[in-house]
């Protein structure tokens, strides 16, 4: 018996030692807001597998907690930040839409967004400079011997820190400093790859292709503007020969937060790993009070409405119209709303400060999802097969919803023309036209029909980079080539010149011999 216990104890120690051997060290440089929700999903899974995680956060972070059982945090002072900016921006956008759009008003708002994002990018550079110039902190980061840096390249701090520490780099990505991530890493033929913001599909008319090319040229110029603080930082700390865009492109693995149930088919790269819907999971039971409300809907079911983590409320006049439309439906409504209570709220509508979105979308009583079109919400709707009524507000939301509308799974309502009748008709169409639910459930089946779960695939590739100290064998040489080399312009011009030279020589030779023969003939005569 004593021997038995000794054997079990030895086995336990051995297994503990083996499990500890595979625990790596991950340095995470996240982006706040809804992006943190995505990153935290990966952190939870990595922590459950025994990896040691350190998170770099700003002192003004909205959602990234300083104390956590999942990770150790490094907090860097970033000064005050205007957290009300996005609320004020939304209010301005909605006012412009409601009063009638004009080119100059939209340009004014766009310029304000560019200006604010530039300020945020500069703050990230300042925060990274504080890390670089803190000798004690940098020594502790080097001594920690991290295996990888995991970052969201919507901001560039993680890219810079990875290069300074000489660590492999993994992206949790859909957007980079420069725009949609595919455009930075993969071939993107503008003939069938729509530029974000235009709400086009992969089937474009000639005029749409002209618009696509012109918009790409404009956006490319603006994206370089966003990247300028990082380029200046790179040259200051790494020297004039180092290019920030190249550092970004050199990431070992790009964990892409979408897949081809959502994205249009397009060229990709070996180090791009699709993990669309990785944050989704089966629904858990609802709290008792919420479950009671949902069950009270009977055969009519429930509509849920939420506008995400940043935009919690609309203009009062729009809220009143939405509330009036909801009141005319037999369905029950659960509405995440943080502003003043609408004056004409119906008895069928429950206002909440927060709702368990994933669990409600997975409830069999949920019939329609009214959403702003954020990537997380769209992916969760696909996962659970719930059709969407879309109220796009800003950023990538109009494009996300236009993709869903093109696939027959969503109906978009323009906030510029929204009133109770327009909104009610949209709700009724999605509720009672079965094609919306059938199309979304077909996408859901496609999404679930995979050899492994997206989260497992993401964690595998993170651990792959940790085990192999990078993945350089998957990185393409294409972005190390100039535009002329990439498109073989130099080869084409050389071949054309060669053909012309040979043609010229042949013509010259024929002409020369013809002249000689002609002269001989003249002499004989």
C-alpha positions in Angstrom: 0.0 0.0 0.0 2.9 2.3 0.9 4.5 1.4 -2.4 1.3 2.2 -4.2 1.0 5.7 -2.7 4.7 6.3 -3.5 4.2 5.3 -7.1 1.1 7.6 -7.4 3.0 10.5 -5.9 5.9 10.0 -8.3 3.6 9.8 -11.2 1.8 13.0 -10.1 5.1 14.9 -9.8 6.2 13.6 -13.2 3.0 14.7 -14.9 3.1 18.1 -13.2 6.7 18.5 -14.4 5.8 17.5 -17.9 2.8 19.9 -18.0 4.9 22.7 -16.7 7.5 22.1 -19.4 5.1 23.1 -22.1 3.9 26.3 -20.3 5.3 29.3 -22.3 5.5 33.0 -21.6 3.3 35.3 -23.6 3.6 39.1 -23.7 0.3 40.6 -24.7 -0.1 44.1 -26.1 -3.8 44.5 -26.6 -6.2 47.2 -27.9 -9.0 48.4 -25.6 -12.7 48.3 -26.1 -14.4 45.5 -28.1 -10.9 44.5 -29.3 -10.0 43.5 -25.7 -13.1 41.2 -25.5 -11.5 39.2 -28.4 -8.1 39.2 -26.9 -9.3 38.1 -23.5 -10.9 35.0 -25.1 -7.4 34.0 -26.3 -5.9 34.9 -22.9 -8.4 32.7 -21.0 -7.7 29.8 -23.3 -3.9 30.2 -23.1 -4.1 30.5 -19.3 -6.1 27.3 -19.1 -3.3 25.5 -21.0 -0.7 26.6 -18.4 0.9 29.5 -20.2 2.2 32.5 -18.2 0.7 35.8 -19.5 1.7 39.4 -19.1 -0.5 42.2 -20.4 0.8 45.7 -21.2 -2.0 48.2 -20.5 -2.4 52.0 -20.4 -3.3 53.7 -17.1 -6.5 55.1 -18.7 -7.7 51.7 -19.9 -11.5 51.3 -20.1 -11.8 47.5 -19.9 -8.4 46.0 -19.3 -8.2 45.3 -15.5 -4.9 45.9 -13.7 -5.6 43.0 -11.3 -6.5 39.6 -12.8 -6.2 35.9 -12.0 -5.4 35.3 -15.7 -2.4 37.5 -16.2 0.2 39.8 -14.7 -0.2 43.4 -15.9 2.3 46.1 -16.7 0.6 49.5 -16.4 2.1 52.5 -18.3 1.0 56.0 -17.6 -0.7 57.5 -20.6 -2.3 60.6 -19.2 -5.9 61.5 -19.4 -8.0 60.4 -22.4 -11.4 61.8 -23.6 -13.6 58.7 -23.2 -16.6 60.7 -24.2 -15.2 61.4 -27.7 -16.9 58.3 -29.3 -20.3 59.2 -27.8 -20.0 62.8 -29.1 -18.8 61.5 -32.5 -21.8 59.2 -32.8 -24.1 62.1 -31.9 -22.6 64.2 -34.6 -22.7 61.4 -37.2 -26.4 60.8 -36.5 -27.2 64.5 -36.6 -25.5 64.8 -40.0 -27.4 61.7 -41.3 -30.8 63.0 -40.0 -30.3 66.5 -41.4 -29.3 65.3 -44.8 -25.8 64.4 -45.9 -23.5 66.7 -47.8 -20.0 66.1 -49.1 -18.5 68.8 -46.9 -20.2 67.7 -43.7 -19.1 64.1 -44.2 -15.5 65.4 -45.0 -15.6 67.4 -41.8 -16.5 64.3 -39.7 -14.0 62.2 -41.6 -11.3 64.7 -40.8 -12.2 64.7 -37.2 -12.0 60.9 -37.0 -8.6 61.0 -38.8 -7.4 63.7 -36.3 -8.6 61.7 -33.3 -7.1 58.4 -34.5 -3.8 60.3 -35.2 -3.9 61.5 -31.6 -4.5 58.0 -30.3 -1.6 56.6 -32.5 0.7 59.3 -31.1 -0.3 58.4 -27.6 0.6 54.7 -28.3 4.0 55.9 -29.6 4.5 58.0 -26.4 3.5 55.0 -24.2 5.9 52.7 -26.1 8.7 55.4 -25.8 8.1 55.4 -22.0 8.6 51.6 -22.0 11.7 51.8 -24.1 13.3 54.5 -22.0 12.5 52.8 -18.7 15.8 50.9 -18.4 14.5 48.9 -15.3 11.3 47.9 -17.1 13.1 46.9 -20.3 15.6 44.8 -18.4 12.8 43.0 -16.6 11.1 42.3 -20.0 14.3 40.9 -21.4 15.0 38.9 -18.3 11.5 37.4 -18.4 12.5 35.6 -21.6 9.1 35.7 -23.2 8.4 33.2 -26.0 6.2 35.5 -28.2 4.4 38.8 -28.4 0.7 38.5 -29.0 -0.8 41.8 -30.2 -3.6 43.5 -32.0 -2.0 45.6 -34.8 -4.9 48.1 -34.9 -2.3 50.1 -32.9 1.4 49.6 -33.4 2.9 49.4 -29.9 3.1 45.6 -29.9 4.9 45.5 -33.2 7.6 48.0 -31.9 8.0 46.1 -28.6 8.4 42.8 -30.4 11.1 44.2 -32.6 13.0 45.7 -29.7 12.9 42.4 -27.7 13.6 40.3 -30.7 10.6 38.1 -30.2 8.3 36.2 -32.6 5.1 38.1 -33.3 1.5 36.8 -33.6 -1.4 39.1 -34.6 -5.0 38.9 -33.4 -6.2 40.9 -36.3 -8.8 42.2 -38.6 -7.6 45.8 -38.8 -4.1 47.2 -38.7 -2.8 50.7 -38.4 -3.1 50.9 -42.2 -6.6 49.5 -42.7 -8.1 46.0 -43.4 -5.4 43.5 -42.7 -5.6 41.5 -46.0 -4.5 44.6 -48.0 -1.2 44.7 -45.9 -0.3 41.0 -46.4 -2.2 39.3 -49.2 -2.7 39.9 -52.9 -5.8 42.1 -53.2 -6.9 42.5 -56.9 -9.2 45.5 -57.0 -11.3 43.9 -59.8 -13.1 41.7 -57.3 -11.8 42.6 -53.8 -14.0 45.5 -52.5 -12.2 48.3 -50.6 -13.7 48.7 -47.1 -16.2 51.5 -46.8 -17.8 51.1 -50.2 -20.2 48.3 -49.3 -19.5 46.5 -52.6 -19.5 42.8 -53.3 -17.0 40.7 -55.2 -19.2 41.2 -58.3 -18.7 44.8 -59.4 -19.8 46.7 -62.5 -17.3 48.8 -64.5 -18.3 52.0 -62.6 -18.0 50.2 -59.3 -14.5 49.0 -60.2 -13.5 52.5 -61.1 -14.8 53.7 -57.7 -13.0 50.8 -56.0 -9.7 51.8 -57.6 -10.1 55.5 -56.9 -11.1 54.9 -53.3 -8.1 52.5 -52.7 -5.8 55.2 -54.0 -7.3 57.7 -51.6 -7.4 55.4 -48.6 -3.8 54.2 -49.2 -2.7 57.8 -48.9 -4.6 58.3 -45.7 -3.3 55.0 -44.2 0.2 56.2 -44.6 -0.8 59.3 -42.7 -2.0 57.0 -39.8 1.3 55.2 -39.9 3.6 58.3 -39.8 3.9 58.5 -36.0 5.1 54.8 -36.0 7.5 55.4 -38.8 9.0 58.4 -37.0 9.3 56.3 -33.9 10.9 53.4 -35.8 13.6 55.7 -37.3 14.3 57.3 -34.0 14.8 54.1 -32.0 15.9 51.6 -34.7 17.6 53.7 -37.3 16.7 55.2 -40.7 17.0 51.9 -42.6 14.1 50.2 -40.6 10.6 50.6 -42.0 7.6 50.2 -39.7 5.4 48.8 -42.4 7.9 46.1 -43.0 8.1 45.3 -39.3 4.3 44.8 -39.3 4.4 42.6 -42.4 7.0 40.5 -40.8 4.6 39.1 -38.2 4.9 35.3 -38.1 1.2 34.4 -37.9 -1.9 36.5 -38.6 -4.9 35.2 -36.7 -7.7 36.7 -38.8 -10.9 37.4 -36.9 -13.1 36.4 -39.8 -13.6 33.5 -42.3 -15.2 32.8 -45.6 -18.7 32.3 -44.3 -18.5 36.1 -43.8 -15.7 37.3 -46.1 -15.9 37.1 -49.9 -13.5 34.5 -51.4 -10.1 36.1 -52.0 -6.3 35.3 -52.2 -4.6 34.7 -48.9 -1.2 33.7 -47.5 0.2 30.6 -45.7 0.7 32.5 -42.4 -2.9 33.9 -42.4 -5.0 31.6 -40.1 -8.8 32.2 -40.1 -10.5 32.0 -36.7 -13.8 33.7 -37.4 -16.2 33.2 -34.6 -13.5 32.0 -32.2 -15.1 34.0 -29.4 -18.5 32.2 -29.9 -19.6 29.4 -27.7 -22.8 27.4 -26.9 -25.3 29.4 -25.0 -25.5 29.1 -21.2 -28.7 29.3 -19.2 -30.1 32.8 -18.7 -30.5 34.4 -15.3 -33.9 33.4 -13.8 -35.6 36.8 -14.3 -34.4 37.0 -17.9 -35.4 33.4 -18.7 -38.9 34.1 -17.3 -39.3 37.2 -19.5 -38.1 35.2 -22.6 -40.5 32.4 -21.9 -43.4 34.8 -21.5 -43.0 35.6 -25.2 -44.7 32.3 -26.1 -44.8 31.3 -29.8 -43.9 34.9 -30.9 -40.4 34.8 -29.6 -38.0 37.5 -28.6 -36.1 40.3 -30.4 -32.8 41.4 -28.9 -31.2 44.8 -29.6 -27.7 46.1 -28.6 -25.3 48.6 -30.2 -22.1 47.2 -28.8 -19.5 48.3 -26.2 -18.8 51.8 -27.5 -22.1 53.1 -28.7 -24.7 52.5 -26.1 -27.4 55.0 -27.2 -28.8 56.8 -30.2 -30.5 60.3 -30.5 -33.6 60.5 -28.4 -35.8 61.1 -31.5 -34.5 57.8 -33.0 -34.9 55.9 -29.7 -38.5 57.1 -29.6 -39.2 55.8 -33.1 -37.6 52.5 -32.4 -39.6 52.1 -29.2 -42.8 52.9 -31.0 -42.1 50.3 -33.6 -41.3 47.6 -31.0 -44.5 48.4 -29.2 -46.5 47.4 -32.3 -45.1 43.8 -32.4 -46.4 40.8 -30.6 -42.8 39.7 -29.8 -41.1 40.5 -26.5 -38.0 42.8 -26.8 -34.8 42.9 -24.8 -33.0 46.2 -25.5 -29.6 47.2 -24.1 -30.0 50.9 -23.7 -28.0 53.3 -21.5 -29.6 56.7 -22.3 -32.9 58.3 -21.2 -35.8 56.0 -21.2 -37.9 56.4 -24.4 -41.2 58.1 -23.7 -43.4 55.7 -25.7 -41.9 52.4 -24.6 -44.2 49.4 -25.0 -45.1 46.9 -22.3 -43.4 44.2 -24.4 -40.0 45.9 -24.2 -37.4 45.3 -21.4 -34.7 47.9 -21.1 -31.4 46.7 -19.6 -27.9 48.2 -19.0 -26.2 44.9 -20.0 -27.3 41.7 -21.6 -25.7 38.2 -22.1 -25.6 38.6 -25.9 -24.2 35.2 -26.8 -26.6 33.4 -24.4 -29.6 35.2 -25.8 -28.6 34.7 -29.4 -28.3 31.0 -28.6 -31.8 30.8 -27.0 -34.4 29.0 -29.1 -36.9 31.8 -28.5 -34.7 34.5 -30.1 -36.0 35.4 -33.6 -34.2 38.6 -34.7 -31.0 40.4 -33.6 -31.1 44.2 -34.0 -27.5 45.2 -34.1 -25.0 47.9 -35.2 -22.9 45.5 -37.2 -19.8 45.1 -35.1 -17.7 42.0 -36.0 -18.3 40.3 -32.7 -22.0 40.6 -32.9 -22.2 39.5 -36.6 -20.0 36.4 -35.9 -22.2 35.4 -32.9 -25.3 35.8 -35.1 -23.8 33.5 -37.7 -22.7 31.0 -35.0 -26.3 30.8 -33.6 -28.1 31.3 -36.9 -30.1 34.4 -36.0 -31.0 36.9 -38.8 -30.2 40.6 -38.4 -31.9 43.9 -38.7 -28.9 46.2 -39.0 -28.4 49.8 -37.8 -24.9 50.6 -39.0 -23.3 53.5 -37.2 -19.6 53.9 -38.1 -16.3 52.3 -39.0 -16.6 48.8 -40.4 -20.2 48.3 -39.5 -21.8 49.3 -42.8 -19.5 46.9 -44.7 -20.1 44.1 -42.2 -23.9 44.4 -42.6 -23.7 44.9 -46.4 -22.0 41.5 -46.6 -24.8 40.0 -44.5 -27.4 41.6 -46.6 -25.8 40.4 -49.8 -25.9 36.8 -48.4 -29.6 37.3 -47.6 -29.3 37.1 -43.8 -29.8 40.8 -42.9 -32.0 43.8 -43.6 -30.3 47.2 -43.3 -32.2 50.3 -42.0 -30.6 53.6 -42.9 -30.6 55.8 -39.8 -31.0 58.9 -42.0 -34.5 57.8 -42.9 -35.5 55.7 -39.9 -38.9 56.2 -38.5 -41.3 53.9 -36.7 -42.9 52.7 -40.0 -39.6 52.0 -41.8 -38.2 50.2 -38.8 -41.4 48.2 -38.2 -41.5 47.0 -41.9 -37.8 45.9 -41.7 -38.5 44.0 -38.5 -41.6 42.3 -40.0 -39.7 41.4 -43.2 -37.0 39.6 -41.2 -39.4 38.1 -38.7 -41.9 36.7 -41.2 -39.8 36.1 -44.4 -38.4 32.7 -43.7 -35.5 33.1 -46.2 -33.6 35.3 -43.8 -33.5 32.7 -41.1 -32.9 29.9 -43.5 -30.0 31.7 -45.1 -28.4 32.5 -41.7 -28.8 28.9 -40.5 -27.1 27.7 -43.7 -24.2 30.0 -42.9 -24.3 28.7 -39.4 -24.0 25.1 -40.6 -21.1 26.1 -42.9 -19.3 27.8 -40.0 -19.7 24.8 -37.7 -18.7 22.3 -40.3 -14.9 22.5 -39.6 -12.3 19.9 -38.7 -11.5 21.8 -35.5 -12.9 24.8 -33.6 -11.6 28.2 -34.5 -10.3 28.9 -31.0 -8.4 25.6 -30.9 -6.9 26.5 -34.3 -5.8 29.9 -33.0 -4.2 28.5 -29.9 -2.5 25.7 -31.9 -0.7 28.3 -34.1 0.2 30.5 -31.1 1.8 27.5 -29.5 3.4 26.5 -32.8 5.2 29.8 -32.9 6.3 29.4 -29.3 7.6 25.9 -29.9 9.5 26.9 -33.1 10.6 30.4 -32.2 8.7 31.9 -35.1 7.3 30.8 -38.5 9.6 32.4 -41.1 9.0 29.5 -43.5 5.4 30.8 -43.9 6.3 34.4 -44.6 6.1 35.4 -48.2 8.9 37.4 -50.0 6.3 39.4 -52.0 6.2 42.4 -49.6 10.0 42.6 -49.7 9.8 43.4 -53.4 9.3 46.7 -55.0 6.0 47.4 -56.9 8.0 47.1 -60.1 9.5 43.7 -59.1 6.2 42.4 -57.7 4.3 43.0 -60.9 7.3 42.0 -63.1 7.2 45.4 -64.8 11.0 45.2 -65.2 10.7 41.8 -66.8 7.9 42.8 -69.1 9.7 46.0 -70.2 12.9 44.0 -70.8 11.1 41.4 -72.9 9.3 44.1 -74.9 12.6 45.9 -75.4 14.3 42.6 -76.5 11.5 41.9 -79.0 11.8 45.4 -80.4 15.6 45.1 -80.7 15.3 41.8 -82.5 12.6 43.1 -84.7 14.7 46.2 -85.5 17.8 44.1 -86.2 15.8 41.7 -88.5 14.2 44.6 -90.4 17.6 46.4 -90.6 19.3 43.3 -91.9 16.6 42.6 -94.5 16.6 46.3 -95.6 20.5 46.2 -95.8 20.5 43.1 -98.1 17.6 44.5 -100.1 19.6 47.7 -100.7 22.7 45.7 -101.8 20.7 43.6 -104.2 19.0 46.7 -105.6 22.4 48.4 -106.2 23.8 45.3 -108.0 20.7 45.2 -110.2 21.0 48.9 -111.1 24.7 48.5 -112.0 23.9 45.5 -114.3 21.3 47.6 -116.1 
